[in-house]
Amino acid sequence: MGRIFEKRKHKIFARMDKMAKAFTKIGKEIAMAVKQGGTDPNNNPRLRVAMQNAKGVNMPKDRVEAAIKRATSKEEKDLSEATYEGYGPHGIAIMVDCATDNPTRTVANLRMYFDRSGGALGKSGSVEFMFDRKGVFKLDKQIVKLDEVELDLIDLGAEEIQEAEDGIMVYTSFQDFGNMQKGLEEKGFAVISSEVQRIPTTTKELSDEQVDDVLKLIEKLEEDDDVQNVFHNLA
């Protein structure tokens, strides 16, 4: 009985940690959106996307409003966006999107994570050529029926459409991200999340033991408060 309780407790804490990280990430997205385009989501597409994503992870409305208000404060530090890249253990290509108020700290931490894992933080462009930037949209399949909207999605620029367990996944080129976002809004489709991802053009197979080495690094990177997204070419 005790083991079952401990497992349940571990799962609960893991879920809470994941939720806290998601809220932190979206809070930063909101802050950068407000700094860039103001507090009115009607006139700020990036803020609309951030608020939409907040809803998708069940971020409380009061926390969203607090994040918007905090972003307008003169005491709030400005965040800069940067992408770092390198090789993890066993030659796995990794790209890390960050939002930070202290790039020097961020680079030092990332270099430490890579070095300790047996990898190395690289120069700009060292692995970027192995990834394509794609717009990725998740639609609520409980509301949106794929057979009814597929042609509309293609007209809006969808390159690939997949029906997954937790939603309908729509992929566009990076250049078509804005058009797709606007089109989905105009048509009133139920969007759970919208984001730009880096999709590997090829992936690399590793043994189970080697995969564990890579996952340890990825987990360490994702735990860092400055890190927004981690992409890799691990199969």
C-alpha atoms as a printed R data frame, in Angstrom:
    type eleno elety resid chain resno       x      y       z
1   ATOM     1    CA   MET     A     1   0.000  0.000   0.000
2   ATOM     2    CA   GLY     A     2   2.860  2.324   0.886
3   ATOM     3    CA   ARG     A     3   4.541  1.844  -2.490
4   ATOM     4    CA   ILE     A     4   1.302  2.613  -4.313
5   ATOM     5    CA   PHE     A     5   0.884  5.799  -2.276
6   ATOM     6    CA   GLU     A     6   4.470  6.875  -3.004
7   ATOM     7    CA   LYS     A     7   3.985  6.289  -6.740
8   ATOM     8    CA   ARG     A     8   0.786  8.322  -6.736
9   ATOM     9    CA   LYS     A     9   2.461 11.097  -4.785
10  ATOM    10    CA   HIS     A    10   5.374 11.120  -7.222
11  ATOM    11    CA   LYS     A    11   2.992 11.382 -10.191
12  ATOM    12    CA   ILE     A    12   1.103 14.247  -8.526
13  ATOM    13    CA   PHE     A    13   4.292 16.194  -7.830
14  ATOM    14    CA   ALA     A    14   5.555 15.542 -11.383
15  ATOM    15    CA   ARG     A    15   2.274 16.829 -12.795
16  ATOM    16    CA   MET     A    16   2.455 19.921 -10.571
17  ATOM    17    CA   ASP     A    17   6.040 20.608 -11.650
18  ATOM    18    CA   LYS     A    18   5.051 20.291 -15.314
19  ATOM    19    CA   MET     A    19   2.119 22.666 -14.799
20  ATOM    20    CA   ALA     A    20   4.296 25.191 -12.949
21  ATOM    21    CA   LYS     A    21   6.837 25.123 -15.786
22  ATOM    22    CA   ALA     A    22   4.072 25.627 -18.362
23  ATOM    23    CA   PHE     A    23   2.714 28.604 -16.417
24  ATOM    24    CA   THR     A    24   6.200 30.128 -16.139
25  ATOM    25    CA   LYS     A    25   6.789 29.696 -19.866
26  ATOM    26    CA   ILE     A    26   3.487 31.304 -20.814
27  ATOM    27    CA   GLY     A    27   4.007 34.078 -18.268
28  ATOM    28    CA   LYS     A    28   7.204 34.990 -20.095
29  ATOM    29    CA   GLU     A    29   5.421 34.819 -23.449
30  ATOM    30    CA   ILE     A    30   2.793 37.204 -22.112
31  ATOM    31    CA   ALA     A    31   5.458 39.571 -20.771
32  ATOM    32    CA   MET     A    32   7.328 39.696 -24.084
33  ATOM    33    CA   ALA     A    33   4.101 40.118 -26.023
34  ATOM    34    CA   VAL     A    34   2.982 43.034 -23.846
35  ATOM    35    CA   LYS     A    35   6.383 44.736 -24.073
36  ATOM    36    CA   GLN     A    36   6.261 44.324 -27.853
37  ATOM    37    CA   GLY     A    37   2.668 45.233 -28.647
38  ATOM    38    CA   GLY     A    38   0.778 46.494 -25.600
39  ATOM    39    CA   THR     A    39  -1.897 45.078 -23.322
40  ATOM    40    CA   ASP     A    40  -4.843 44.953 -25.734
41  ATOM    41    CA   PRO     A    41  -5.091 41.438 -27.219
42  ATOM    42    CA   ASN     A    42  -7.362 42.778 -29.993
43  ATOM    43    CA   ASN     A    43  -4.415 44.769 -31.330
44  ATOM    44    CA   ASN     A    44  -1.650 42.391 -30.268
45  ATOM    45    CA   PRO     A    45  -1.630 39.033 -32.122
46  ATOM    46    CA   ARG     A    46   1.263 37.675 -30.077
47  ATOM    47    CA   LEU     A    47  -0.598 38.383 -26.839
48  ATOM    48    CA   ARG     A    48  -3.699 36.659 -28.218
49  ATOM    49    CA   VAL     A    49  -1.641 33.557 -28.967
50  ATOM    50    CA   ALA     A    50  -0.095 33.600 -25.480
51  ATOM    51    CA   MET     A    51  -3.523 33.968 -23.840
52  ATOM    52    CA   GLN     A    52  -4.892 31.168 -26.015
53  ATOM    53    CA   ASN     A    53  -2.019 28.907 -24.958
54  ATOM    54    CA   ALA     A    54  -2.620 29.853 -21.320
55  ATOM    55    CA   LYS     A    55  -6.180 28.662 -21.646
56  ATOM    56    CA   GLY     A    56  -4.959 25.462 -23.282
57  ATOM    57    CA   VAL     A    57  -2.946 24.512 -20.173
58  ATOM    58    CA   ASN     A    58  -5.704 25.662 -17.785
59  ATOM    59    CA   MET     A    59  -3.738 28.647 -16.487
60  ATOM    60    CA   PRO     A    60  -6.115 30.555 -14.173
61  ATOM    61    CA   LYS     A    61  -7.519 33.784 -15.569
62  ATOM    62    CA   ASP     A    62  -6.299 35.788 -12.579
63  ATOM    63    CA   ARG     A    63  -2.729 34.595 -13.216
64  ATOM    64    CA   VAL     A    64  -2.974 35.648 -16.861
65  ATOM    65    CA   GLU     A    65  -4.268 39.085 -15.848
66  ATOM    66    CA   ALA     A    66  -1.523 39.384 -13.225
67  ATOM    67    CA   ALA     A    67   1.128 38.534 -15.818
68  ATOM    68    CA   ILE     A    68  -0.207 41.231 -18.168
69  ATOM    69    CA   LYS     A    69  -0.262 43.800 -15.369
70  ATOM    70    CA   ARG     A    70   3.218 42.838 -14.170
71  ATOM    71    CA   ALA     A    71   4.602 43.247 -17.693
72  ATOM    72    CA   THR     A    72   3.613 46.928 -17.688
73  ATOM    73    CA   SER     A    73   5.495 47.627 -14.455
74  ATOM    74    CA   LYS     A    74   8.673 49.691 -14.734
75  ATOM    75    CA   GLU     A    75  10.274 47.330 -12.234
76  ATOM    76    CA   GLU     A    76   9.744 44.318 -14.501
77  ATOM    77    CA   LYS     A    77  12.997 43.343 -16.190
78  ATOM    78    CA   ASP     A    78  13.091 43.167 -19.968
79  ATOM    79    CA   LEU     A    79  13.451 39.692 -21.424
80  ATOM    80    CA   SER     A    80  15.542 38.939 -24.476
81  ATOM    81    CA   GLU     A    81  14.956 35.934 -26.705
82  ATOM    82    CA   ALA     A    82  17.816 33.789 -27.915
83  ATOM    83    CA   THR     A    83  18.331 30.324 -29.368
84  ATOM    84    CA   TYR     A    84  21.367 28.236 -28.449
85  ATOM    85    CA   GLU     A    85  22.507 25.061 -30.118
86  ATOM    86    CA   GLY     A    86  24.944 22.251 -29.662
87  ATOM    87    CA   TYR     A    87  25.485 18.523 -29.458
88  ATOM    88    CA   GLY     A    88  24.309 16.406 -26.576
89  ATOM    89    CA   PRO     A    89  25.707 12.996 -25.665
90  ATOM    90    CA   HIS     A    90  26.210 10.526 -28.544
91  ATOM    91    CA   GLY     A    91  26.033 13.257 -31.181
92  ATOM    92    CA   ILE     A    92  22.393 14.254 -30.699
93  ATOM    93    CA   ALA     A    93  21.668 17.734 -32.109
94  ATOM    94    CA   ILE     A    94  19.890 20.019 -29.650
95  ATOM    95    CA   MET     A    95  18.400 23.515 -29.980
96  ATOM    96    CA   VAL     A    96  17.299 25.515 -26.942
97  ATOM    97    CA   ASP     A    97  14.968 28.520 -27.100
98  ATOM    98    CA   CYS     A    98  15.419 30.861 -24.141
99  ATOM    99    CA   ALA     A    99  13.849 34.004 -22.703
100 ATOM   100    CA   THR     A   100  16.151 35.647 -20.193
101 ATOM   101    CA   ASP     A   101  16.917 38.859 -18.339
102 ATOM   102    CA   ASN     A   102  20.562 37.801 -17.998
103 ATOM   103    CA   PRO     A   103  22.078 36.204 -21.138
104 ATOM   104    CA   THR     A   104  25.469 35.788 -19.437
105 ATOM   105    CA   ARG     A   105  23.899 33.607 -16.746
106 ATOM   106    CA   THR     A   106  21.901 31.660 -19.314
107 ATOM   107    CA   VAL     A   107  24.889 30.836 -21.515
108 ATOM   108    CA   ALA     A   108  26.979 29.799 -18.497
109 ATOM   109    CA   ASN     A   109  24.256 27.456 -17.257
110 ATOM   110    CA   LEU     A   110  23.644 25.902 -20.685
111 ATOM   111    CA   ARG     A   111  27.358 25.336 -21.236
112 ATOM   112    CA   MET     A   112  27.578 23.629 -17.847
113 ATOM   113    CA   TYR     A   113  24.640 21.311 -18.641
114 ATOM   114    CA   PHE     A   114  26.102 20.331 -22.011
115 ATOM   115    CA   ASP     A   115  29.632 19.839 -20.658
116 ATOM   116    CA   ARG     A   116  28.524 17.675 -17.730
117 ATOM   117    CA   SER     A   117  26.507 15.447 -20.054
118 ATOM   118    CA   GLY     A   118  29.450 14.816 -22.340
119 ATOM   119    CA   GLY     A   119  28.127 17.155 -25.005
120 ATOM   120    CA   ALA     A   120  29.147 20.661 -26.040
121 ATOM   121    CA   LEU     A   121  27.396 23.970 -26.596
122 ATOM   122    CA   GLY     A   122  28.078 25.033 -30.171
123 ATOM   123    CA   LYS     A   123  28.230 28.189 -32.224
124 ATOM   124    CA   SER     A   124  25.240 29.707 -33.988
125 ATOM   125    CA   GLY     A   125  24.412 27.589 -37.024
126 ATOM   126    CA   SER     A   126  26.202 24.470 -35.803
127 ATOM   127    CA   VAL     A   127  23.042 22.326 -35.828
128 ATOM   128    CA   GLU     A   128  20.298 24.658 -37.048
129 ATOM   129    CA   PHE     A   129  20.568 23.262 -40.576
130 ATOM   130    CA   MET     A   130  19.257 19.928 -39.245
131 ATOM   131    CA   PHE     A   131  15.880 21.436 -38.323
132 ATOM   132    CA   ASP     A   132  12.952 23.050 -40.121
133 ATOM   133    CA   ARG     A   133  10.934 25.766 -38.364
134 ATOM   134    CA   LYS     A   134   7.259 24.925 -38.485
135 ATOM   135    CA   GLY     A   135   4.067 26.474 -37.170
136 ATOM   136    CA   VAL     A   136   2.255 23.874 -35.060
137 ATOM   137    CA   PHE     A   137  -1.396 24.262 -34.116
138 ATOM   138    CA   LYS     A   138  -3.475 21.956 -31.946
139 ATOM   139    CA   LEU     A   139  -7.250 22.025 -32.474
140 ATOM   140    CA   ASP     A   140  -9.840 20.638 -30.075
141 ATOM   141    CA   LYS     A   141 -11.061 17.437 -31.739
142 ATOM   142    CA   GLN     A   142 -14.083 17.351 -29.452
143 ATOM   143    CA   ILE     A   143 -15.337 20.491 -31.192
144 ATOM   144    CA   VAL     A   144 -13.550 20.548 -34.550
145 ATOM   145    CA   LYS     A   145 -14.266 17.644 -36.912
146 ATOM   146    CA   LEU     A   146 -11.379 16.951 -39.265
147 ATOM   147    CA   ASP     A   147 -13.483 15.847 -42.224
148 ATOM   148    CA   GLU     A   148 -15.402 19.125 -42.026
149 ATOM   149    CA   VAL     A   149 -12.408 21.481 -41.820
150 ATOM   150    CA   GLU     A   150  -9.616 19.709 -43.713
151 ATOM   151    CA   LEU     A   151 -10.066 21.650 -46.960
152 ATOM   152    CA   ASP     A   152 -10.240 24.963 -45.056
153 ATOM   153    CA   LEU     A   153  -6.987 24.112 -43.265
154 ATOM   154    CA   ILE     A   154  -5.263 23.313 -46.552
155 ATOM   155    CA   ASP     A   155  -6.475 26.616 -48.017
156 ATOM   156    CA   LEU     A   156  -4.990 28.421 -45.000
157 ATOM   157    CA   GLY     A   157  -1.579 26.868 -45.653
158 ATOM   158    CA   ALA     A   158  -1.551 23.561 -43.813
159 ATOM   159    CA   GLU     A   159   1.326 21.370 -45.026
160 ATOM   160    CA   GLU     A   160   0.407 18.396 -42.857
161 ATOM   161    CA   ILE     A   161  -2.616 17.462 -40.740
162 ATOM   162    CA   GLN     A   162  -2.622 14.658 -38.172
163 ATOM   163    CA   GLU     A   163  -5.332 13.449 -35.843
164 ATOM   164    CA   ALA     A   164  -3.810 12.623 -32.439
165 ATOM   165    CA   GLU     A   165  -5.328 11.446 -29.166
166 ATOM   166    CA   ASP     A   166  -5.334 14.909 -27.635
167 ATOM   167    CA   GLY     A   167  -6.262 16.962 -30.693
168 ATOM   168    CA   ILE     A   168  -5.899 17.676 -34.400
169 ATOM   169    CA   MET     A   169  -2.319 18.714 -35.193
170 ATOM   170    CA   VAL     A   170  -1.819 21.166 -38.056
171 ATOM   171    CA   TYR     A   171   1.648 21.981 -39.415
172 ATOM   172    CA   THR     A   172   2.545 24.993 -41.557
173 ATOM   173    CA   SER     A   173   5.728 26.561 -42.830
174 ATOM   174    CA   PHE     A   174   7.220 29.182 -40.505
175 ATOM   175    CA   GLN     A   175   6.284 31.876 -43.034
176 ATOM   176    CA   ASP     A   176   2.602 30.828 -42.962
177 ATOM   177    CA   PHE     A   177   2.293 30.817 -39.163
178 ATOM   178    CA   GLY     A   178   0.663 34.264 -39.000
179 ATOM   179    CA   ASN     A   179  -1.763 33.551 -41.846
180 ATOM   180    CA   MET     A   180  -2.865 30.280 -40.265
181 ATOM   181    CA   GLN     A   181  -3.315 31.896 -36.848
182 ATOM   182    CA   LYS     A   182  -5.396 34.700 -38.345
183 ATOM   183    CA   GLY     A   183  -7.443 32.290 -40.470
184 ATOM   184    CA   LEU     A   184  -8.221 30.009 -37.518
185 ATOM   185    CA   GLU     A   185  -9.370 33.027 -35.496
186 ATOM   186    CA   GLU     A   186 -11.587 34.304 -38.305
187 ATOM   187    CA   LYS     A   187 -13.220 30.911 -38.790
188 ATOM   188    CA   GLY     A   188 -13.715 30.457 -35.064
189 ATOM   189    CA   PHE     A   189 -11.951 27.092 -34.876
190 ATOM   190    CA   ALA     A   190 -11.320 25.827 -31.325
191 ATOM   191    CA   VAL     A   191  -7.540 26.183 -30.977
192 ATOM   192    CA   ILE     A   192  -5.846 24.686 -27.922
193 ATOM   193    CA   SER     A   193  -2.325 25.927 -28.666
194 ATOM   194    CA   SER     A   194  -0.205 27.634 -31.316
195 ATOM   195    CA   GLU     A   195   3.569 27.694 -31.433
196 ATOM   196    CA   VAL     A   196   6.639 27.582 -33.632
197 ATOM   197    CA   GLN     A   197   8.640 24.371 -33.305
198 ATOM   198    CA   ARG     A   198  11.902 23.141 -34.761
199 ATOM   199    CA   ILE     A   199  11.286 19.805 -36.462
200 ATOM   200    CA   PRO     A   200  14.368 17.655 -37.220
201 ATOM   201    CA   THR     A   201  14.800 16.784 -40.889
202 ATOM   202    CA   THR     A   202  16.361 13.445 -39.889
203 ATOM   203    CA   THR     A   203  16.520 11.598 -36.568
204 ATOM   204    CA   LYS     A   204  19.174  9.459 -34.905
205 ATOM   205    CA   GLU     A   205  18.642  6.030 -33.340
206 ATOM   206    CA   LEU     A   206  20.403  5.215 -30.053
207 ATOM   207    CA   SER     A   207  20.478  2.328 -27.611
208 ATOM   208    CA   ASP     A   208  18.260  2.485 -24.514
209 ATOM   209    CA   GLU     A   209  21.238  3.351 -22.324
210 ATOM   210    CA   GLN     A   210  22.332  6.122 -24.695
211 ATOM   211    CA   VAL     A   211  18.782  7.468 -24.869
212 ATOM   212    CA   ASP     A   212  18.816  7.774 -21.065
213 ATOM   213    CA   ASP     A   213  21.984  9.901 -21.270
214 ATOM   214    CA   VAL     A   214  20.300 12.286 -23.713
215 ATOM   215    CA   LEU     A   215  17.035 12.466 -21.764
216 ATOM   216    CA   LYS     A   216  18.930 13.410 -18.596
217 ATOM   217    CA   LEU     A   217  20.394 16.421 -20.402
218 ATOM   218    CA   ILE     A   218  17.037 17.401 -21.905
219 ATOM   219    CA   GLU     A   219  15.398 17.176 -18.480
220 ATOM   220    CA   LYS     A   220  18.120 19.364 -16.965
221 ATOM   221    CA   LEU     A   221  17.690 21.950 -19.717
222 ATOM   222    CA   GLU     A   222  13.901 22.018 -19.347
223 ATOM   223    CA   GLU     A   223  14.216 22.577 -15.595
224 ATOM   224    CA   ASP     A   224  16.105 25.850 -16.150
225 ATOM   225    CA   ASP     A   225  13.844 28.872 -15.706
226 ATOM   226    CA   ASP     A   226  15.436 30.642 -18.688
227 ATOM   227    CA   VAL     A   227  14.565 27.815 -21.079
228 ATOM   228    CA   GLN     A   228  11.330 28.001 -23.056
229 ATOM   229    CA   ASN     A   229  11.688 25.044 -25.455
230 ATOM   230    CA   VAL     A   230  14.128 22.226 -26.190
231 ATOM   231    CA   PHE     A   231  14.270 20.516 -29.596
232 ATOM   232    CA   HIS     A   232  16.407 17.540 -30.616
233 ATOM   233    CA   ASN     A   233  16.845 14.937 -33.338
234 ATOM   234    CA   LEU     A   234  16.669 11.857 -31.101
235 ATOM   235    CA   ALA     A   235  14.489  9.222 -32.763
